[in-house]
Amino acid sequence: MPYDEGQNPEETAETVDTEAVKPEESSSEPETEKPEAAKKASDGRDPDRKKKKDKKDRNRPDKRDEEIAALKDKVLRQQAEFVNFRNRTEKEKSQMFEVGAKSMLEKMLPTIDNFERGLAMLTEEQKAEPFAQGMEKTYRQMLAALESAGVKQIEAVGKPFDPNLHNAVMHVEDDSVGENIVVEDFQKGYMYRDTVLRFSMVKVAN
């Protein structure tokens, strides 16, 4: 700076020092940005927002998992329907067999009746003959075959009258027996398992 003769040399030196200091005071360094802020500014994304999005995506059910669950449910339903169909078919087949077996057994009963009538007409001498013994043996074999198939005779004589088993076709007064007691069995009845195949035709006393 040129020296002015009208100025005091000390004031001039102080002014020079002040001017030299001013640039230093004005040249303050800009604040350094934080790393996260710099990252946000550089890529334009918010890391916290990305974390929240990732967490939300993890909690959201996968479409493939939903499809797999739906397929499993469909398979289980089809299996249950098949089991029900098989059970229903087996039940129907069993019922058809029962109906067919009952019908066949009912047709055999008249043959059993004829054997019983024929054997009842034999005299003691005739019962000793081979032919009569053969008839007796055949009759016993038929009864055994029916029993193995689930058929058994209904007990009647000496038993109290039961309308669920007996069909009363005659009544008689007899003081020697109790009231409502079956005294004679005109035609034997038969049970097929738990159902009546044929009612007994009986005479009931009192």
Buried (B, 14 or more C-beta within 10 A) or exposed (E): EEEEEEEEEEEBEEEEEEEEEEEEEEEEEEEEEEEEEEBBEEEEEEEEEEEEEEEEEEEEEEEEEEEEEEEEEEEEEEEEEEEEEEEEEEEEEEEEEBEEBBEEBBEBBEEBEEBBEEBEEBEEEEEEEEEBEEBBEEBEEBBEEBEEBBBBBBBBEEBEBBEEBBBBEEEEEEEEBEEBBBBBBEBBBBBBEEEBBBBBBBBBBB
